[in-house]
Amino acid sequence: MKNYLRVSFLLLLVLCSGMEANSQGFVKRYLNSIVNDTSDISEPQFLMYPTLAYAPETSWEIGFSTLYVYYAERDTVNRLSEINGFTFFTLENQYGLWFDHANYSPGDRWFFLGRIRLQSFPLLYYGIGNSSSADYLARVDANQILIKERVLRKIKGNLFFGLEMDWQRLSQVEFLPAESNPSYQLPLGFQGSSNLGLGLGLVYDDRHNVLNVRDGLFSELALMRYNPFWSSAFNFTTVLSDTRYYQPVGENNVLAAQLFGQFNSGDVPFNQLSLMGGESLMRGYYTGRYRDQNQVAGQIEMRFLPFPLGFTERLGGAVFAGAGQVFPSLAAFDWNKMVWSAGGGLRFLIFPKKDIYTRLDVAFTQEGTGFYFFIGEAF
């Protein structure tokens, strides 16, 4: 498995800020606001920092990450909302613009949850199925647009119901076979496609801080329909189930667990199959290392936020483990074919008043190792 490591300069900046700075200008004030969290808890906070990454298929990647967090009407009784952005370009003329958001209206009457991906970036295709090769079959060069949005209305207590939309477009697609796998079967959708999914979602959510949940439950059940009637190239249906549970253990520790399922029926293009791997669930696997019609995966994580070190209350850590499987049909599910992921990481309390940590994780699988640096917990 080829590792992809993105390194952030944020930790370096934070460490350097502990030294005496010669400049009295913007940089010092900015670092001081991060390290000492000088803002009032009700005030919005904005963070921007550069990133650097390298992978054989992209060469060097230079990027910037941003985070904006706020309480609606600056009222801390409302839930903490966040907008997360990331933009990058590589020396191979690849580029991307990402946005993730979770926004609550005053009184939590409305909940807006979604993500946007606009990128020209290579995908690694390993084939379809739980027994696909550990070496990728092809590098897929393509332009990709992904817009997934949920508009949910509180119906009672912490229960939300509303509309969901998923639009994915893959264009200018070119499969470049790997030297070790010159012959393989091209998957459905290999020429690219545009698919619009419309559906309904039911969400239970009593989290107050989506970036670091210490106690609560999130559960989503969604039904999406992709149909040529509303300009989808393929005709298929997706059912998604995502449940996350958080239990405090002692004063500072949290036991977190997640169970995720995605079930497709119909003619699904390869880029919209159930994809296993990534920075959140089944860490250590490349996103799409395993793909098929269906997926079931789960993980458990023990978080120590912070460590009881005595000299600081800003360093923490976590250990985690997960298991999952992709399969073509429910009858093909086999407990003996589960793949695993496990690891741990460090945490640094970046915004103490809002209880937001950065995470640096290392994950191990039977195929390799993955490293991840992000703001906010994995789930």
C-alpha positions as CSV (number, residue, x, y, z in Angstrom):
1,M,0.0,0.0,0.0
2,K,1.4,3.4,-0.9
3,N,1.3,5.9,2.0
4,Y,0.1,9.5,1.5
5,L,1.4,11.8,4.2
6,R,0.2,15.4,4.6
7,V,2.3,17.5,7.0
8,S,1.0,20.7,8.5
9,F,3.1,23.6,9.7
10,L,0.5,24.4,12.4
11,L,2.3,22.3,15.0
12,L,5.6,23.9,14.1
13,L,4.0,27.4,14.4
14,V,2.5,26.5,17.8
15,L,5.8,25.2,19.1
16,C,7.7,28.2,17.9
17,S,5.2,30.6,19.5
18,G,6.5,29.4,22.8
19,M,9.8,31.1,22.1
20,E,10.4,34.9,22.4
21,A,9.4,36.5,19.1
22,N,11.2,39.5,17.7
23,S,8.2,40.6,15.7
24,Q,5.4,42.5,17.5
25,G,3.1,42.4,14.4
26,F,0.4,40.2,13.0
27,V,2.2,36.9,13.2
28,K,2.9,37.1,16.9
29,R,-0.7,38.3,17.6
30,Y,-2.1,35.5,15.5
31,L,0.0,32.8,17.2
32,N,-0.8,34.2,20.6
33,S,-4.5,34.1,19.8
34,I,-4.1,30.4,19.0
35,V,-1.8,29.3,21.8
36,N,-3.5,31.3,24.6
37,D,-7.0,31.3,23.1
38,T,-7.4,35.0,23.9
39,S,-10.9,35.4,22.4
40,D,-14.2,35.3,24.3
41,I,-15.8,31.9,24.1
42,S,-18.8,33.3,22.3
43,E,-16.8,34.9,19.6
44,P,-16.3,33.2,16.2
45,Q,-12.8,31.9,15.6
46,F,-10.9,31.5,12.3
47,L,-7.7,29.5,11.7
48,M,-5.6,29.2,8.6
49,Y,-2.4,27.2,8.1
50,P,-0.3,25.8,5.2
51,T,0.2,22.1,4.5
52,L,2.8,20.1,2.5
53,A,2.4,16.6,1.1
54,Y,4.1,14.1,-1.2
55,A,2.9,11.1,-3.0
56,P,4.4,9.3,-6.1
57,E,1.2,10.0,-8.2
58,T,1.1,13.7,-7.4
59,S,4.7,14.7,-6.6
60,W,4.8,17.6,-4.1
61,E,1.5,19.1,-3.0
62,I,1.2,22.6,-1.4
63,G,-2.0,23.6,0.3
64,F,-3.9,25.7,2.8
65,S,-6.4,24.6,5.4
66,T,-8.9,26.8,7.1
67,L,-11.4,26.4,10.0
68,Y,-14.2,28.7,11.1
69,V,-16.2,27.9,14.2
70,Y,-19.0,29.9,15.8
71,Y,-22.2,29.8,17.8
72,A,-25.4,31.1,16.2
73,E,-26.1,34.6,17.4
74,R,-23.0,34.2,19.6
75,D,-25.1,32.3,22.1
76,T,-23.2,29.3,23.6
77,V,-26.5,27.6,24.4
78,N,-26.6,26.9,20.7
79,R,-24.5,24.1,19.3
80,L,-21.1,24.9,17.9
81,S,-21.1,25.2,14.1
82,E,-18.0,24.7,11.9
83,I,-16.9,25.3,8.3
84,N,-13.7,23.5,7.2
85,G,-11.9,24.3,4.0
86,F,-8.9,23.0,2.2
87,T,-7.3,23.9,-1.1
88,F,-4.2,22.5,-2.8
89,F,-2.2,22.3,-6.0
90,T,0.6,19.9,-7.0
91,L,3.6,20.0,-9.2
92,E,1.8,17.7,-11.6
93,N,-0.8,20.5,-12.3
94,Q,-3.4,18.8,-10.1
95,Y,-5.6,20.9,-7.8
96,G,-8.6,20.7,-5.4
97,L,-11.0,22.7,-3.3
98,W,-12.8,21.1,-0.4
99,F,-15.4,22.3,2.0
100,D,-17.1,20.5,4.9
101,H,-19.7,22.1,7.1
102,A,-22.0,21.4,10.0
103,N,-24.2,24.4,10.8
104,Y,-27.0,24.9,13.3
105,S,-29.5,27.8,13.3
106,P,-30.5,29.6,16.5
107,G,-32.3,27.1,18.8
108,D,-31.1,24.3,16.6
109,R,-34.3,24.5,14.6
110,W,-32.4,23.8,11.3
111,F,-29.3,21.6,10.7
112,F,-27.2,22.0,7.5
113,L,-24.7,19.2,7.0
114,G,-22.6,18.7,3.9
115,R,-19.4,18.5,1.9
116,I,-18.1,19.8,-1.4
117,R,-15.2,18.5,-3.5
118,L,-14.0,20.2,-6.7
119,Q,-10.8,18.6,-7.9
120,S,-8.6,17.4,-10.7
121,F,-6.8,14.7,-8.9
122,P,-5.7,11.1,-9.6
123,L,-7.6,8.1,-8.0
124,L,-6.1,4.7,-7.4
125,Y,-8.3,1.9,-8.6
126,Y,-7.7,-1.5,-6.9
127,G,-10.6,-3.3,-8.5
128,I,-13.9,-4.3,-7.0
129,G,-14.5,-6.7,-4.1
130,N,-13.1,-7.7,-0.8
131,S,-10.4,-9.8,-2.5
132,S,-9.0,-7.1,-4.7
133,S,-5.3,-6.9,-5.2
134,A,-3.1,-5.0,-2.6
135,D,-1.4,-3.4,-5.7
136,Y,-3.6,-0.9,-7.5
137,L,-4.6,-1.9,-11.0
138,A,-4.7,1.6,-12.5
139,R,-4.3,5.2,-11.8
140,V,-7.4,7.1,-12.8
141,D,-6.9,10.7,-13.9
142,A,-10.2,12.7,-13.8
143,N,-12.0,15.9,-12.9
144,Q,-14.4,15.4,-10.1
145,I,-17.3,17.4,-8.6
146,L,-19.0,16.1,-5.5
147,I,-21.7,18.1,-3.7
148,K,-23.6,16.4,-0.8
149,E,-26.0,18.4,1.2
150,R,-28.6,17.8,3.9
151,V,-31.2,20.3,5.0
152,L,-32.8,19.1,8.1
153,R,-35.6,20.5,10.3
154,K,-36.0,19.7,14.0
155,I,-39.3,17.8,14.4
156,K,-39.0,17.0,18.1
157,G,-36.2,17.3,20.7
158,N,-33.0,16.1,19.0
159,L,-34.7,14.5,16.1
160,F,-34.3,16.1,12.6
161,F,-35.9,15.2,9.3
162,G,-35.4,16.7,5.8
163,L,-34.1,16.5,2.3
164,E,-30.8,15.1,1.1
165,M,-29.0,15.7,-2.2
166,D,-25.9,14.1,-3.7
167,W,-24.5,15.2,-7.1
168,Q,-21.3,13.6,-8.4
169,R,-19.7,14.2,-11.7
170,L,-16.6,12.4,-13.0
171,S,-15.3,13.8,-16.4
172,Q,-12.2,13.6,-18.6
173,V,-11.5,10.1,-17.2
174,E,-8.4,8.2,-18.2
175,F,-7.4,4.8,-16.8
176,L,-3.6,4.4,-16.8
177,P,-2.7,0.7,-16.1
178,A,-0.1,0.0,-13.4
179,E,3.0,-1.7,-14.7
180,S,2.4,-4.6,-12.4
181,N,-1.2,-5.1,-13.6
182,P,-1.3,-4.3,-17.4
183,S,-4.5,-6.3,-17.9
184,Y,-7.8,-5.8,-16.0
185,Q,-11.5,-5.3,-16.7
186,L,-12.7,-1.7,-16.9
187,P,-15.5,-1.1,-14.4
188,L,-19.0,0.4,-14.9
189,G,-18.7,4.1,-15.4
190,F,-15.1,4.0,-16.6
191,Q,-15.9,6.7,-19.2
192,G,-17.2,9.1,-16.5
193,S,-20.7,10.0,-15.5
194,S,-22.9,12.6,-13.8
195,N,-25.4,11.3,-11.2
196,L,-27.9,13.2,-9.1
197,G,-29.3,11.6,-6.0
198,L,-32.4,12.9,-4.2
199,G,-33.8,11.5,-1.0
200,L,-34.8,11.8,2.6
201,G,-32.9,11.7,5.8
202,L,-33.8,11.1,9.4
203,V,-31.2,12.2,12.0
204,Y,-31.0,12.0,15.7
205,D,-28.3,14.4,17.0
206,D,-27.7,15.6,20.6
207,R,-24.0,16.6,20.0
208,H,-23.1,20.1,21.2
209,N,-19.6,20.2,19.6
210,V,-19.3,18.2,16.4
211,L,-15.5,18.6,16.4
212,N,-15.0,16.9,19.8
213,V,-18.0,15.1,21.2
214,R,-17.7,14.1,24.8
215,D,-21.1,12.8,25.5
216,G,-24.0,12.1,23.0
217,L,-25.4,10.2,20.1
218,F,-25.6,10.8,16.4
219,S,-27.6,8.5,14.1
220,E,-28.5,9.0,10.5
221,L,-30.7,6.9,8.2
222,A,-30.9,8.1,4.6
223,L,-32.4,6.9,1.4
224,M,-31.1,8.3,-1.9
225,R,-32.5,7.6,-5.4
226,Y,-30.5,8.2,-8.6
227,N,-32.7,8.2,-11.6
228,P,-32.3,9.2,-15.3
229,F,-35.6,11.1,-14.9
230,W,-33.6,13.9,-13.1
231,S,-30.5,13.6,-15.3
232,S,-28.6,10.7,-13.7
233,A,-26.5,8.7,-16.1
234,F,-27.1,5.5,-14.0
235,N,-30.2,4.2,-12.2
236,F,-29.6,3.0,-8.6
237,T,-30.6,3.4,-5.0
238,T,-28.5,3.9,-1.9
239,V,-29.4,3.3,1.7
240,L,-27.0,4.8,4.3
241,S,-26.9,4.2,8.0
242,D,-24.4,5.9,10.3
243,T,-24.5,5.7,14.1
244,R,-22.0,7.2,16.5
245,Y,-22.0,6.9,20.3
246,Y,-20.0,8.8,22.9
247,Q,-19.6,7.9,26.5
248,P,-17.6,9.9,29.1
249,V,-15.2,7.8,31.1
250,G,-14.0,9.6,34.2
251,E,-13.5,13.4,34.1
252,N,-11.6,13.8,30.8
253,N,-11.7,10.5,28.9
254,V,-14.2,9.5,26.2
255,L,-15.1,6.2,24.7
256,A,-16.4,6.6,21.1
257,A,-17.9,4.0,18.8
258,Q,-19.2,4.1,15.3
259,L,-21.2,1.6,13.1
260,F,-21.5,2.5,9.4
261,G,-23.4,0.8,6.6
262,Q,-23.9,1.7,2.9
263,F,-26.1,-0.5,0.7
264,N,-26.5,0.0,-3.0
265,S,-28.8,-1.7,-5.5
266,G,-28.9,-1.2,-9.3
267,D,-26.2,-0.1,-11.7
268,V,-23.7,1.8,-9.7
269,P,-20.6,3.5,-11.3
270,F,-17.3,2.5,-9.8
271,N,-16.7,5.9,-8.2
272,Q,-20.0,5.7,-6.3
273,L,-19.7,2.2,-5.0
274,S,-19.3,1.8,-1.2
275,L,-15.7,2.9,-0.7
276,M,-13.8,1.7,2.3
277,G,-10.8,3.7,3.8
278,G,-9.9,7.3,4.4
279,E,-9.1,9.7,7.2
280,S,-12.1,9.0,9.4
281,L,-13.3,5.3,9.2
282,M,-10.9,2.4,8.6
283,R,-7.9,4.7,8.9
284,G,-4.8,3.2,7.3
285,Y,-6.5,2.3,4.1
286,Y,-6.5,4.4,1.0
287,T,-10.0,5.7,0.2
288,G,-11.5,3.2,-2.2
289,R,-8.8,0.5,-1.4
290,Y,-11.9,-1.7,-1.1
291,R,-15.1,-1.0,-3.0
292,D,-18.3,-2.9,-3.8
293,Q,-22.1,-2.6,-3.8
294,N,-22.3,-2.8,0.0
295,Q,-20.1,-2.0,3.0
296,V,-20.3,-2.6,6.8
297,A,-17.6,-1.1,9.0
298,G,-17.2,-0.2,12.6
299,Q,-14.6,1.4,14.9
300,I,-14.0,2.1,18.6
301,E,-11.8,4.8,20.0
302,M,-10.6,5.6,23.5
303,R,-9.7,9.3,23.8
304,F,-7.7,10.9,26.6
305,L,-8.5,14.6,26.5
306,P,-6.1,15.7,28.0
307,F,-3.5,13.4,29.5
308,P,-3.1,14.0,33.3
309,L,0.5,15.3,32.9
310,G,0.4,18.0,35.5
311,F,2.5,20.5,33.6
312,T,0.0,21.1,30.8
313,E,-3.6,20.5,30.1
314,R,-3.3,20.7,26.3
315,L,-1.8,17.4,25.3
316,G,-3.9,14.3,24.8
317,G,-4.1,11.1,22.8
318,A,-6.2,8.3,21.5
319,V,-6.1,4.6,20.6
320,F,-8.5,3.1,18.1
321,A,-9.4,-0.1,16.2
322,G,-11.8,-0.9,13.4
323,A,-13.0,-3.6,11.2
324,G,-15.0,-3.8,8.0
325,Q,-15.9,-5.5,4.8
326,V,-17.3,-4.8,1.3
327,F,-19.5,-7.3,-0.4
328,P,-21.7,-7.6,-3.6
329,S,-24.8,-8.8,-1.8
330,L,-26.1,-9.5,1.7
331,A,-25.8,-13.3,1.0
332,A,-22.1,-12.8,0.3
333,F,-21.2,-11.2,3.6
334,D,-18.7,-13.4,5.5
335,W,-17.4,-12.7,9.0
336,N,-14.2,-14.4,8.1
337,K,-13.4,-11.8,5.4
338,M,-13.3,-8.8,7.7
339,V,-10.3,-6.5,7.3
340,W,-8.9,-4.6,10.3
341,S,-7.3,-1.3,11.2
342,A,-5.7,-0.1,14.4
343,G,-3.6,2.7,15.7
344,G,-3.2,5.7,17.9
345,G,-2.3,9.3,18.0
346,L,-1.6,12.6,19.8
347,R,-3.9,15.5,20.4
348,F,-3.2,19.2,21.0
349,L,-5.9,21.5,22.4
350,I,-5.9,24.2,19.8
351,F,-8.9,26.2,21.1
352,P,-9.3,25.5,24.9
353,K,-12.4,27.6,25.4
354,K,-14.3,25.7,22.6
355,D,-12.6,22.3,23.5
356,I,-11.2,21.7,19.9
357,Y,-8.2,19.5,19.4
358,T,-5.9,18.8,16.5
359,R,-5.1,15.2,15.9
360,L,-2.1,13.4,14.5
361,D,-2.9,9.7,14.0
362,V,-0.9,6.8,12.8
363,A,-2.9,3.8,11.6
364,F,-1.7,0.2,10.9
365,T,-3.3,-2.4,8.6
366,Q,-2.1,-5.8,7.2
367,E,-1.0,-3.8,4.1
368,G,0.7,-0.8,5.4
369,T,0.6,2.4,7.5
370,G,-1.2,5.7,7.2
371,F,-0.6,9.1,8.8
372,Y,-3.2,11.8,9.3
373,F,-3.2,15.3,10.6
374,F,-6.6,17.1,11.0
375,I,-8.5,19.5,13.2
376,G,-11.2,17.7,15.1
377,E,-11.7,14.1,15.9
378,A,-12.1,11.4,13.2
379,F,-15.8,11.0,14.1
